[in-house]
Amino acid sequence: MKGLDNILLEGRIEDARQYIANSIGTELLSDESEEILGYFIDGDPSGNHKYLMWMVKMHDIDSGFSPNMLIDLVERFHNNLDKIHPALILQDIDLGMDRNGRHVSRIATSPKNIDSYPDYKSLKGVVEAAEEAVTRKQKETEAKAGVDKLYEDERWLLVKPNTYEGSCYYGSSTKWCTASKDAPQHWGDYTKRGNLYYIIDKSHELGDYYKLALFKEWDGNEEWYDRADDALNQGTINAIRSMVPQNLITALDGAHKKYEEPKREPELLTLDEFREKLAEYIMTEKGLQTINTNSGTWKLDIDETDGVWVWYHRIDKEIVHVVQATPFWDGRNEIPFDFVNDEGMYGDWSITAGPESLETEHISQDAYLKRGPDINMYRNVEWGISVFLNHIYLPLVKQQLDKDFFKELIGHDYATWRANSYVSTFKFKYPPREGTMTQRFVDYLKQNPRKTSNQFYEDVLGYPRPRAHNNMFFSSIKDSGIVKMERQGRQFVYSLGPNYQAWVEGRLLRT
């Protein structure tokens, strides 16, 4: 059976490759087509590539849907198969328009067979409907699981909500902000300061008092609210305490001792603490102590005595250019950049990166200052430290050292590049060693511009290029700008790139 399974898998992959080849009218797939097919093969969640052909066809029909979008939708379809059934399909689900401009509202064949879906929109509509097909009873069960039931008899119920969903369920038909479906932040604000308890009269005999909320702060201060969210005075509170069962009052008074204030570590590191952690980490990572910029290579030194971060560029034994750039210096939420001339005096250039520069669209300062065991699995370091250095601090340093001021000061103008793949190790030093792929490929393009990688293999290496062979090399040399890649019909061709001259002059650095 194992052999048959392998034959099935290989057959489906080969069918997909043949479909692409027929579509583009060539026997050999381009690098891009092979790469896209590889994405679909790796991203198929079925385990036997049964979704592979559908993804290939959809990408061919409309390349506006990226491989990641198609893989994501297929994963959602696969994860919700148990919720997709004919009754769901027969509902009035908007599946868009077919190729003839007709409204599509249902699918005739098996809804669990992905080949039943003629386009991206039709599958997306059914998947979204399936994801929303959570019954009210399921929601109710989840909400009830989010409370502690402290007391209950035929008439009275006392609960302590532990989740926002539980608070909304037992606080329904009230105006309590802690049970508002539009403002979950209120629930969080209250639970940070104390405990919430809801007292419910199941007989509804008390009118607006049939649901009561008690907020008891950690210091013991109490606030009582009726269903209309009006605060109760002490007289009304005493009257209610006299009406409810004594066992409920006992449970209520004992609950606050049980649910005492949790011991919390400070949520955020101070700026000084964070700077110390940065220094400890960066001095153990040699790769972070050097940065390549348009003005050249700069090295970092952190003074162990006063904590000053100094980037320096040495031209010869006599001349050293120095830039101080200490993050959060003296506890300030900024990075001051100061140039120190060869006489040890501050030069005529300085700039300060303020708080707005220390965050990005996707990385907030609270995120990287957060104290906790959020460890980067690849570097065994707190996530916030790694993110700040690689996505905020080092890019800011490079941005400053790339400026014309430093290029003119040092007398060099380098070109820099970054590999799109973090696992790429190519640096492309000049001159390349004789007989290497770099030397042979570049020399080939000098004489034969706008050629494909397959043509290079056949003309220079003397055999057809195996599928995906040297993909990392071709991707990295394109990223470097030594060569450029362009579409020519259904193929991708290479020529010498914008950084070729900088490379042969020894002015190309990888960042």
N, C-alpha and C positions, 0 to 999 in steps of 0.2 A: 504493500500500500504506500510505503514511503516513496518508492520509485514512481508510482503513478502520480502522487502528489507533486513531486518535483517536475514531472512532465507537464502537468496541468499549469504550474506556475510559469515554467519556461514558455509554454505555448501562449499564455496570455500576454507575457511580455513581448514575445515575438510578434503576436498579432497587433499589439499597440505600435511597435516599431514599424511594422509594415504599413499600418494605416497612415502614420505620419509620412513615411516615404512616398506613398501613393498621393498624399495630399500635396506635397511640395514638388512632386515629380522628379525625384532623384532616388538612387539606390542607397547612397551614403547620407546619413543625417549630418546636419551641421553641428558645430559645437554647442550652439544654443539649444537646438532641438534635443540633443542627447542630454544636456543638462536639465532641461524641463522634464523630459521623460524620467530621468533619475529622481527628480523631486516627487513626481507622481508615484513612482515605484516605492520610494521610502515612506511617503506619506499615506499610502493606502492602509486604512486601519483594519481591513478585513482579515489579514493574515494569509490570504490566498489570491490577492490581486483581483478580486472580482469587481472592484470599482474602477480599476485602472483604465479600461477602454472608455468608460463614460467620461472620466476626467479629460482624457486625451481628446475625445470628440468635442466636448464643450469648449475646450481651449481653442480648438481649430475653428469652431463655429463663431466664437467671439473672443478674440485674444484680449479684449478689455478686462476679462476676468483673469486676474493673476493666478499662478499656480497655488499660492498660499490661500487665496480666497476659495478656490475650488476644493482644496484639501480640507480647509476648515469646515466648509459646508458638508462635505462627505463624512467627516468625523462626527458632526452633529447628527446627521442622518443615521449613521451606524449606532451611535449611542442611544438613539430614541426609537429603534426598530420596534421595541415592545409596545410603544405607544401609538404606532402608525398602523391603522387598520381601515378596512373599507368604509366603516361608518364615519370616520374622520374625513376621508376624501370626499364623501358624498355631501358634506356640509358645503355651504356657499363660501368656499375659500377662493380668494382672488389669486389666481395663478398667472395673471398677466394676459398677454396676447400671443397667439401663435404666429407662424411666419406669414400666414395669409391675412393677418389682421383680425382674426376672430377671437372673441373672448373665451378663455379656457377656464372652466370652473371645476372640472373633475377629470380623473384619469381612469381610463377603461380597464387597463390591465392591473396586475397585482401591485398594490402600493408599496410592498416591501421589496420589490425588484427595482433597483435603481434605473434599469434600462427603460422603465415605464415613463420616465420623466424626460420630456423632449428638450428641455432647456433649463438653465440655471434658475430662472424665476419660478418655474413650476415646482422644482424640488425645494427651493427656499420657502415657498408658501406653505408646503406641507410640513416641513421641519419646524417652522415657527409655530404652526398650529399645534403640533405634537408637544412642543416644549411648554406651551401654555395649558396643555390638557392635564393640569393638576386639579383634582376634585376639591370641592369645598371641604369635604370630610378630611382629606389629607392635610389641608391647611389647618383645620381645626385640631387635628391630632398633633401636628407640629407645635401649634400655639400652646396647647395644654401641657405639652412636655416642657415648655419654657417657664413654668411656674412651680413653686412649692406650695402644696395644699396643706395649710397649717391646721385647719379645723373645718368640719362640715357636719351638719345635721339636716333634718328635713327642711328647715327654713333658712339657716344661715350658712354662709361660706366665707372663709378667710383665706386669702392667697397672698403670696409674695411673688410678684412677677420678676423673673430673672433675665428675660429677653424682651426686646422691643415688640416682637410678634405676640408674645404672651400678654404683654401690657395692653396692646391694641385689642386683643380678643376679649379679655375680662373687663377692659375699660370701654367697650362699645356702648353706644347710646349715652355717652357722657361728653362733656366739653373739656375734659382734662387734656392739657397739652402733652402729658406723658403717654397718652393713648391716641394722639393725633397721627393719622396716616400720612400727613403731609410734612411733618416736622420731627423726624427721629432724633434730631440733635437734642431736643428737650429731654427725652428719655435718658440720653447719655449724661446730660448736665446734672440731672437729679441723682442718678445712681452713683455719681462720683462723690456726692456730698452726704449720702445716707441711704436708708432703705425705704422702699415703697411697699405699702400693704393696701389691699383692696378688700373692703367688707361689703358683702352682697346679701341683701334680703331677697331670697328667691320668691317670696310671696308678693313682692311689690306693694306691700301695704303702707309703706312709709313715704310714698310719693317721691319727690326729688331726693329723699334720703335713702332710697332703696339701694343705691350704690354710693359708697363713701371711700374716699382715698385718704390714707394717712401717710404723710411723709415725716419720717423720724430721722433727724440729722445725727451724725456720729456723736455729737456732744449731748444728745438726748432731747434737744428741742423738737417739739411736735407741731405739725401743721395739718389741720383736717379740712377736707373740701367735700361739698355735696356734689350731686350729679351735674349741676349747672356750673361747677368750678368756682362756687362762692365759698370763701373761707368761713369756718364755723367759729362762733364765739365759745368761751369756756363753758357757759351755761348749757348750750346745746350739746357740747361734747360730753358733759357730765350726764345729761339726760340719755344720750345714746349709750354710754357705758352702762347705765343702769338697766337698759332695755335688753341688751344682747346677753346671751348665756355667759355665765361666769367662766365656763371652760374656754370660750372664745377669748375672753379678756386675759385669762391665764396664758393661753397660747400666744397672744399678741405681746404681752409684757415679757414673756420669756424669749420671744423670737429675736429681739434686738441684742440680747446677750449672745445668742447663737451666731447671728450674722453681724459680727463686729467688724469694725473698719479693717479692710485688708491692708497689710503692710506693703507699701509700694516704694520701689526705688525711684529716685528722680527720673523723669521721663527722658530728659535731654542732657547730654554732656555739655558742660560749659565750654566756651570757645578755647580757654586755656587748656582744659583737659583734652579737648579734641586735637589741638595743635601738638601736644605731647605725644598722643597716640600716633599722629601722622609721622612725626619725626622717628619714633621707634620703628615704625613699619618701613618707611622709605629708605632708611639706612641699611636694612636687611635685603632690599631688592635692588641689585645692581643695575637692572634695566631701567629703573626710575631715576637713577642719579645722572643720566646723560640725556640731552634732548637735542635733536637735529632741527635747525631752523634755516630760514633763508639767509641769515647772517653767518651761519656755520654751526659747529658743534659746541655746546656749552655744557659744563659739568657743575654739579651741585655739591656744596659743602654745608653741613649744618653744624654750627658751633655748639659744642656740648655745654659750654659755660653759660652763654646768654641766650641760646636758642635761635640765633639769627640765621636765616637761610640765604646763602650767597651762591649765585650762579656766576661762573667765571669762564672767560675765553682767553686762552693763551696763544699769542701769535708767535712769540719766541721766548727765550729765557728772560728777556728784559721787559717785555710788554705784556701785561695782563689786564684785561677789561673785566670789570666786576659790576654785577647788578644784584642789589639786595631785594628779595621778594619773599618776605616772611608772612605766611597766612595768619590772620587774626592776631597780628602783633600787638602786644600789650592789652589783650582782651578785646580789641576793637573788631567790629564786624566788617573787616575790609582787608585788602592786600595792598600795601604800599610798595611801589616799584621805584627804586632809587639807583641811579647810575653813579658809580664811584670811579673817578679818573685815576690815572697812573700815579698821581701824587697823594692818593688816599683821601682826596676831598670830594664832596658831592659835586657832580657835574651839572650841566645845564639842562638835564632831562630828568623828569620824574612824573609819575602818574599814579593815581590811586584807583584800584578797582573796588567800588563800593558794594553795598549789600545787593543791589540789583544784578551785579555780575556774578554773585556767588550762588545763584540758582539758575535753573534752566526751565524750559517749558514742562519738562517731565521729571525734574529732580528738585524738590523743595529742600530748604535748609533743615527743616524739622526732620525730614527723612534721613539725611545722612548724619545728623547729630543724635538720632535716637539711640538710647542706651539699651543694649540687649544682645542676646546670643544669635543675632542674624549673621551667620558666617558664610562667607563666599567659599563655595565648595572647591573651587579651583585653586585658591590662594590661601585657604585656611585663615582668613582675616575677616574682620567685621565688614559687612557689605558697605556701610557708609564711608569707611576710610578708602576703600578701593574706588568707589564711585566718585568721591570728591577729587581724589588725585587724578584719575584718568579722564574724567569728563568735565571737570571744572578748573582745577588748579593748573595742570600741565597745558591744556589748551590756552589758558590765559597767558601763561609764560611764553608759549610759542607765538601767540598773537603779538606780544610786545617785541620780542626779539626778532620777529620777521620784518620789523619796520625799517624804513629807509635810513633812519638815524644810525642804526647799528650796522646796516650793510655798508654805509659810507664810512663809518668809524673803523670798521675792520678791513674794508676794502675787498669784500667778497659778496657775490650775489648767487646764492645756491638755489636750486630747485628742489622741492621736497615732495614726497609722495607717501601715501598710506595704502597698505594692502586691504582690500575689502574682506579677506578671510583672515581671522585672527590666528589661524594655525599656519599661515604661510611664513616660511623662513627665508625667502629670497631677499637679497639686498642689492644685487646687480652692481658689483664694484667694477670699475673700469681700469685696465682692459680685462675682458673675460678670458678665462683660460682657453687655450687652443683646444678645439674639438668638443667643447661643451655645447649644449643646446642653445645657450644664449649667443655664443659666437656664430654658430652655424645658421641660426634663424635670422639674426640681424644681417649677416652678410648676404643671405639669400634675398631678403627684402630690399637691400640696396640695389640689386640687379633686377629683381622681379617684384615691384610694388603691386599691391592689391591682389595678393595671392592668399588662398585659404591654407589652413593648417594641414589639411589632407594633401594638398598639392605639394607643400613643403616636404611631407613624409615621402611622397612618391618620387619627387625630383631629387631630393638630397639624401634621404635615408634609404631609398630604394625599395620601400614596401608600403602597403596601405596602412594608414594610421589605425591602430586598434581602438575600439570604442572607449572613450573617456581617457585615453592614454595621455599623460602629462597635462591634464586639465589644470592643475594648480600652477604649473609653469606658465601656460598661455594666459591664464587669468592674471597672474602677478605681473608679468612683463607688460601687459596692457595697463594695469593699475599704475605702474611706474611711469608711464608716458613715454618709455623708450620706443614703443610701437603704439599704433592706434588701430582700433577695429571698427569697421564700417559695414553696413548691410549693402550687399550687391545682389539684387534679386532675392532669391531664397537662401542665399549663402552669406557668410561673414568673411570679409577679406581683411588682410593686415597690410599696413605700410609703416614707414618710420614715423614716430610720433613727436609731439611737441617738446618732449624732454630729451630727445636723442642728442642734440648738440651739447646740452648741459652734461649729459652722461659721458660723452667722449672727452669733455674738458675736465672731468672729475668734479663737477659741481652738482651732482645728483645725490641727495641724501634721503634715506627712508626714515620717516618719523615713527 
